[in-house]
Amino acid sequence: MKSTNFLWSLFPHLPWPYHLVDRLIPPLPVPSGLARSSISLPNCTAELTTPAGHDNGKIVVYLHGGAFLFGGRKLHRQMTGRFADELHAQVLAVDYRKLPRATVADALEDSVAGYRYALQQAGRPEDVVLMGDSAGGYLALMTAVEIRRRGMPVPAAIVVMAPLTDWDMTAKMAAPTARTCAVFPQRASTRLLAVAERAAGGQALESPAHCDLTGLPPTLVQVSDSELLYPDAVLIADRLREHGVPCELQVWHRQVHVFQAAASIVPEAAAAVDRISEFLAGWATAEPAQHSA
C-alpha cells in the first residue's frame, strides 16, 4: 500500500483504476438487521441504509472520503452501518462523481442533490445531518455553505472527520504532521491539487475555511494529531467559531487518517464513533417530523 501511495502521488493524472479500490478493500463487520437500497439522484446514485425498527424519521447524508478519486459505498459500509444502527437513523451514502472525469464542483452538486433528497424524505431540516470524512468532510462543509447560499434550510448538525478545508497547501506542507501521516505522503496534497485544478479547467477551487460560515449548524470536527489534514481541522474549527457557529474539535493522538472507519476492530476508532453518536444523541432522540397525509 505504501508503494502504491508513492506511485499515485507522483502520477495521479494517469488512468489509475480508482474504481477498483473500493472492491479490493476487505469488508469489515457491519451490524445486523440493516436494509440497503439504491437511490437514483440526478447525476449519480446513492445507497440508503435503514436499521431495523427505524421510526424516528432521521436521515444522515454521508459523503465519503477518497481524495475525490475513489471510495464509496462498499469501502465505507462498516461506518455508515454503525451510524445507522447507533443513531436509529437512515444513512444516505452519496456516490458522487469523481476526479479526474468529473470536477470537485460536480461532486458538490451531487452532494447538494443528496441533501435535497434527504430533506424531501425527512420533511424538515431538523431531521437531517450532514456527515463526511476527508474529501467527504470538505463536501459536507461546502454542501452546508452552498445550500445556505441557495436559500435552502441548513441541517440540524454537521460532523466531519479529518476534513480537507483549505486548497492552499502551504500550511499543511509546513506542518510537522506532513511528515508523520501514515496514509498520505507529503507530495500527495500538491498532486491532488494539480488533478483537481486540471479537471476544473481554470475554475477556482473554493475552500470552506475561506467561505462565509455564518448560519451553519453546530459542528463536530474529529481529527488525529499525526495526519496530513490536522492543520485543516484546526483551521475550520477556528473559522466556524469566528463566524459564531458552535463547534467542537476532538483531537485523537497518533491515529491514522480517518481511523474511525475501523471502529469494528480498533478500540480508539470505536470510541471516536461513540463520541459522534453522543454529539448527535439529542438529535437522534428528538421527536420525529409529523407528515401530513
N, C-alpha and C positions, 0 to 999 in steps of 0.2 A: 504493500500500500504506500509506503514511503517513497519508493522509486516511482510509482505512478503519479503521486503528488508532484514530484520533482519534474517529471516529463511534462505533465499538464501545465505547470506554472511557467515552463519555458515556451510551450507551443499551444496555448489554449484555443487559438484560432483554427487549429487543424480539425478535421471532421472526426473527432473522437466519438465513440458510440455512447454518448452520455445517457441515452435512454436505457442502456443495459445495466447501469449502475444499480438502479432500483431493483432489478431482478437478481443481481448477484449477491446482494446483502442477505445473509441468513436471516430468516424470520425469527423474531423474538416472541416470547409468550404473550398472549393477549387475554384479557378477561373473557370469561364465558358468557353466553347469553346475549351477544351483540348481533344485531342485524345490520347488514350493509346493503346499500342500494346505490345505483348510478344515477346521477342527476345531470341533465344537459343544460349548460349555460350557453349564452350566445356564441362564444368563440372557443369554448373548452368544456371539459366535463368536470364533475366533482363527485366525491363519494360521501354519502350521508351515513354516518354510524349512529344507530339508535340502540340504547341499552334496554334491557328487559324492564318492563314496567314503567317506561318513560311516560310521565304525565305532567311535568312542570312547565312545558312549553318553551324551555330554554334551548338556545342554539349557540354553539361556539363555531365561529368561522375560523378554520385553521389554515394558515398559509405556511407551507413547508420551506425549509432551507434547501441548500444545494447549490449555492453560488449563482442562482438564476439559470443554471445549466442542467441540473439533474435533480433527482429526488422526487418524491410524490407519495402516492397512497401506500404502496407496499412498504417502502422504507420507513414511513412514519406511523404505520398502523398500530404498533405497540403503544405509542404515546397517545394517539388520538383515541384508541380504545380505552386506555386507562382514564383519560379525562372524561370520556362519555360515561364510564362506569362510576367514577368517584363523584362527579357532579350531577349524575342522573339527567344528563342533558344530551341532546343530539349534537354531533360534531360534523360540520360540513368541511371536508378537506378539498380545497380547490386545486385542481391540476392545471394551473395557469400555463400559458405559453412561455417558452423558454428561449434563452440565448442558445446559439447565435442566429437561429432562424427568425426569431421574434425579438422585440425590444423590451427593455425594462418597462417602458410605458405600456406596452401590450399586456405584460404581466399585471401591472397595476389596474388596467381596465378590467381584466378578468377578476381581479380581487374585489373590485367595486361591484361587479356583477354578482359575485358570490355573496357579498354583503346584502345587496338588494334582494336576492332570493331569500336569504335568511330572514330579512326584515318582513318580507311578504308572508312567509310561513309563520313567524312568531307573532306578528301582529303589532308589536310595539318595540322600540329600540331598547327599552329596559330589559328585554328578554334575549338580547344578543350581545355576545362578547367577541372581540377580535383577538386572535392569538397567533403568534408566529415565532419561528426560530431563524436566526442568522439572516439570510436573504429574505425569508418569510417575515422576520421581525421588521425589516425595512418596509416590506409591503403592508404589514399590519398598521404601522405608523402612518405611512403615506396614504393608505386607504382612509384612515380616520381624517387626515388632513383634506383629502380630496372630497369626501362626502360632505364635509362641513362647507367646503367651497361651493359645492353644488346645491347647498340648501337642504340636504338630507339630514335627518336626525342622527346624532352620534350614538354609538353603542353604550352599554352600561359600563364597560371597562375594557382595558387593553392589557394584554400580557405578552411580553416579548422576552425571548431567551437569546442572549448574545447577538443583539441586532446590529446590522450594518446601519449606521445613521449618518455617515459623512463620506461622500465620494472623494473628498480631499484626503489623500493617503499620507500626508506629511506627518501628522501626529502619530498615526498607527506605526509607521515605519521607524519613527524615532523612539518609540516607547520600548522599554525592556521586554514587554510581552511579545513583541515581534520576533524575539529570538527564543521564546520559551513555548510558543504554541506548537502542540504535537500534531495538529491537523493541517494547518496551512503554513508553508514556508514563507519567508519574507516577501519573495518576489510574487507570490500568488495575488496579493492585493493589487499591485500595479498592473499585472497581466489581466486580471478580471476587469479592471477599469478600461483597459485598452479594448477588450472584447465588447464591453457594454457601449463604449463610445463609438466603436466601428458600426455596431448594429443600429445605433441611434442616428447615424448619418449626419452628424453635426448638431443634432438637437441636444440641448443641455440636460445633464442628469441632475435631478433635484434631490437634495439631501434633507431628510426630516429635521436634522439638527439646525438647519438654517431656514426652516419654514416658520410661519406664524402658527404656533401651537395653542393659541388661546381657544378655550372652549372644549378642549379634548377631555375625555372622561378620566377617572382615576386609573393610573397605570402602574403595573408591576414590571420591573426590569430585573432579570436574573442574568448573572454572568460569572465566569471563572476569572480569577486574578492572574491566570497564566495563559490566556488565549489572545489571539491577534486582535479581536474586536473589543477587548476590555476598555480601551480608551473611548470607543464609540458609545458603550453602555453608560459610562460615567458622564460623557458629554450630553447625551439625550436626557438623562435624569436631571442634570443641572438646567438644561434648557426648558424642560417641562415645568420645573419649579419656578423658573423665571417668568413663565407665562401663566402662573397661578394654577397649574394643574397638579393635583395631589399625586405624588409619585413615590413609590417605594423601590429602593435599589437594594438588591440582595446579592452580595458577593460571596462566591464559594471558592475555597482555597485549593489550588493546584488540580483542578478538574479539566478534562479535555473539552474541546469545543462542543457545545450542545450535549453535554453529558446526560441531560435529562432523558434522552432517547433510550438510555439503558436502564430505565427505572425498574425493570423486572429482574435485573441481575446485579446492579450496583447500589449499595445502601445509600450513598450520598445522592445519587440520582433519584431514588425513591423519596428521599427526604425533601429534595427540591420540588418534586412534583406535588408532594403533600403540602408544601408551603404555598404553591399555586392554588391548590384546592382550598386552603384556608383563606387565601386572599379573596377568593370568589365564593366563599361559603354563604355570605349574606345574599348574594345574587342568586345562587342556586336554590335557596330555600324561600325566596320571596314568592308571594302569591302569583300564579300564572295569569297571563292575559286572558280576559274574557272575550271570546269571539262571538259575534252576533250570528244568528242562523241565516 
